[in-house]
Amino acid sequence: MDQYVVLSEFGDFQAYRTTRTVLGVERTVVVTYNESLFLGQWQGEFARLRKLYERLRTIQKGLDIPHRRPPAVASGWPTRWLRLAPTCRTGSPPRWLKHNACMAWGNTHWGKTILFTDHAEWSTAQIVATYRDGWHVEDTFRDRKQPSWLHWQPQFHWTDDKIRVHALVCVLAVTLAHLLRREVARAGIDFSLPQLLQELAQVQEVLLEYPPPSPTGARLTLTDRTHLQQQILDHLKILEPMAKPVI
């Protein structure tokens, strides 16, 4: 059943929900409209069009020079620009964009996002929220490329089976790291994953050995910690077990 809703929890956000056959499979389709996105795309498109007209004016001046071969005006430019901005000719200045064509393009494309899902049981708000949370996945891929934390390389494996095990270990490490971040966030410490790992990396174990006849023996403890680092350790409850004497 087609449905039009206003998602107030996302600000000025409108959504149209329907069911369509996509690549031979029935899917739930949600078309969203965001006024802020519309305005941003409008401004971005006008900025690119201004650069287009500057290029056209430069080309126009070159066309007035006798025996000069005209350059390729449309090379590398989106096709829609050629519909929105008429090509200039020798002796006439570049005209401004076609207003009707620009409005038709903007009303059709700008500010809209089309979402497909097989979760027909989800509400429209859940579908939109899941899509908007996609940046977490993008951040994870970005973290995997950092040289300091959770990176894939170096792998030191060449056979398929060992590479699969290496990939599994990397995925488990990312999963555990994100669970750690979520647990710390419950204590009100909302750090990015690299920031959290950087803080924890500064906490080191120290083995103190006391020579005889001292009755203390050897003791495992931690380096000096900042207030924030101590707060993280207290919430994770990992300080006390690490401070016990070594037998």
C-alpha positions in Angstrom: 0.0 0.0 0.0 1.4 3.4 -1.0 2.0 5.7 2.0 3.1 9.3 2.4 4.6 10.3 5.8 6.4 13.2 7.4 9.2 12.0 9.6 9.5 14.7 12.2 12.3 12.9 14.1 14.6 13.6 11.2 13.7 17.3 10.8 12.2 18.5 7.6 12.0 15.1 6.1 9.2 13.6 3.9 8.9 10.1 2.7 6.8 8.2 0.2 6.6 4.4 0.6 5.5 1.9 -2.0 6.2 -1.6 -3.3 7.8 -2.2 -6.6 9.4 -5.1 -8.5 13.1 -4.4 -8.7 15.3 -6.7 -10.9 12.5 -9.3 -10.8 12.0 -9.2 -7.0 9.4 -7.4 -5.0 10.9 -4.8 -2.7 9.8 -2.1 -0.4 10.8 1.3 -1.9 11.0 4.5 0.1 11.6 7.8 -1.7 12.7 10.5 0.8 12.8 14.3 0.3 15.0 16.6 2.4 14.6 20.3 2.0 18.2 20.9 3.3 19.6 18.4 0.8 17.6 20.1 -2.0 19.0 23.5 -1.2 22.6 22.2 -0.9 22.4 20.4 -4.2 20.9 23.5 -5.8 23.7 25.7 -4.6 26.3 23.1 -5.6 24.9 22.8 -9.1 24.8 26.6 -9.5 28.5 26.8 -8.4 29.4 24.2 -11.1 27.4 26.0 -13.7 29.2 29.2 -13.0 32.5 27.5 -13.7 30.9 26.1 -16.9 30.1 29.6 -18.0 33.5 30.9 -17.3 34.9 28.1 -19.5 32.4 29.0 -22.2 33.4 32.6 -22.2 37.0 31.6 -22.5 36.1 29.3 -25.4 34.0 32.1 -27.0 37.0 34.4 -27.0 39.0 31.8 -28.7 36.4 31.3 -31.4 36.8 34.9 -32.5 40.4 34.3 -33.4 40.7 33.5 -37.2 42.0 30.0 -38.2 41.8 28.7 -34.7 40.2 25.2 -34.2 37.4 25.3 -31.7 37.9 23.1 -28.6 35.6 20.3 -27.5 33.1 22.2 -25.4 31.2 19.1 -24.0 34.2 17.0 -23.2 34.0 15.5 -19.7 30.9 17.5 -18.7 27.7 15.9 -17.5 25.0 15.6 -20.1 22.4 17.4 -18.0 24.6 20.6 -18.1 24.2 20.7 -21.9 20.4 20.7 -21.4 20.5 23.3 -18.7 23.1 25.6 -20.2 22.9 26.4 -23.9 26.1 26.3 -25.9 27.4 29.7 -26.9 28.2 30.7 -30.5 30.7 33.1 -32.0 29.7 36.7 -31.7 27.0 36.1 -29.0 27.7 36.0 -25.2 26.8 32.8 -23.3 23.2 32.9 -22.2 22.0 32.1 -18.7 20.6 28.6 -18.0 17.2 27.5 -19.3 15.0 28.2 -16.3 12.2 25.7 -17.1 14.7 22.9 -17.8 16.6 23.7 -14.6 13.5 23.7 -12.5 12.3 20.4 -14.1 15.6 18.7 -13.4 15.8 20.0 -9.8 12.2 19.1 -8.9 12.8 15.5 -10.3 16.3 14.8 -8.8 17.4 17.2 -6.1 16.7 16.6 -2.5 15.5 13.0 -3.1 16.9 9.6 -2.1 15.5 6.3 -3.2 15.9 3.4 -0.8 15.3 -0.3 -1.5 14.9 -3.0 1.2 13.6 -6.5 1.7 12.6 -5.7 5.3 8.9 -5.1 4.5 8.1 -5.5 8.3 10.2 -2.4 9.1 8.5 1.0 9.6 9.4 3.8 7.2 11.3 5.5 10.0 13.3 2.4 10.7 14.3 2.1 7.0 15.4 5.7 6.8 17.2 5.5 10.2 19.1 2.4 9.0 20.2 4.1 5.8 21.3 7.2 7.7 23.4 5.0 10.0 25.4 3.8 7.0 28.2 6.2 8.0 29.1 3.8 10.7 30.0 1.2 8.0 31.9 3.8 6.0 33.9 4.7 9.2 34.7 1.1 9.7 36.2 0.7 6.2 38.1 3.9 6.8 39.5 2.6 10.1 40.6 -0.6 8.4 42.9 1.5 6.2 44.6 3.3 9.0 48.2 2.1 9.7 47.8 2.3 13.5 44.6 0.5 14.4 42.8 -2.6 13.1 44.5 -2.4 9.7 44.5 -5.3 7.2 48.1 -5.0 6.2 50.5 -6.6 6.7 49.0 -10.0 6.4 52.1 -12.3 5.9 49.8 -15.0 4.3 49.5 -16.2 0.7 47.4 -19.3 0.7 43.6 -18.9 0.4 42.9 -20.7 3.7 45.3 -18.6 5.7 44.0 -15.4 4.1 40.5 -16.4 5.1 41.6 -16.9 8.7 43.4 -13.6 8.7 40.2 -11.9 7.4 38.2 -13.6 10.1 40.6 -12.4 12.8 40.5 -8.8 11.4 36.7 -8.8 11.4 36.6 -10.2 15.0 39.0 -7.4 16.1 36.8 -4.8 14.5 33.7 -6.3 16.1 35.2 -6.4 19.6 36.6 -2.8 19.2 33.2 -1.5 18.3 31.6 -3.4 21.2 34.2 -1.8 23.4 33.3 1.7 22.1 29.6 1.1 22.6 30.2 0.0 26.2 32.4 3.1 26.9 29.7 5.3 25.3 27.2 4.1 27.9 29.4 5.8 30.5 29.0 9.1 28.6 32.4 8.9 26.9 31.5 9.4 23.3 34.8 8.9 21.4 35.5 7.8 17.9 37.1 4.4 17.7 40.6 5.7 16.9 40.4 8.2 19.8 39.4 5.5 22.2 42.1 3.1 21.1 44.6 5.9 21.3 43.6 6.6 24.9 43.8 3.0 25.9 47.1 2.5 24.1 48.7 5.0 26.5 47.9 2.7 29.5 50.7 0.2 29.8 51.3 -2.7 32.2 54.4 -2.5 34.4 56.0 -5.4 36.2 57.7 -4.2 39.4 60.3 -6.6 40.9 61.6 -6.1 44.4 64.9 -7.9 45.2 65.2 -10.0 48.4 64.8 -9.6 51.3 61.8 -7.5 50.4 58.6 -9.5 51.0 56.8 -7.6 48.2 58.2 -9.8 45.4 56.9 -9.0 41.9 53.8 -7.0 41.3 51.9 -6.1 38.1 50.5 -2.6 37.9 49.6 0.1 35.5 51.4 3.3 34.4 50.1 6.7 35.5 46.7 7.4 33.9 44.8 10.5 33.2 41.4 11.1 34.7 39.7 10.1 31.5 41.7 6.9 31.1 40.9 6.0 34.7 37.3 6.6 34.1 37.4 4.3 31.1 39.1 1.6 33.1 36.7 1.9 36.0 33.7 1.5 33.7 35.2 -1.5 32.0 36.2 -3.0 35.4 39.7 -4.1 34.2 41.9 -2.3 36.7 41.7 -4.5 39.8 42.6 -7.9 38.2 45.6 -6.3 36.6 46.9 -5.0 39.9 47.3 -8.4 41.7 50.7 -9.6 42.8 52.5 -11.9 40.3 53.1 -15.4 41.8 
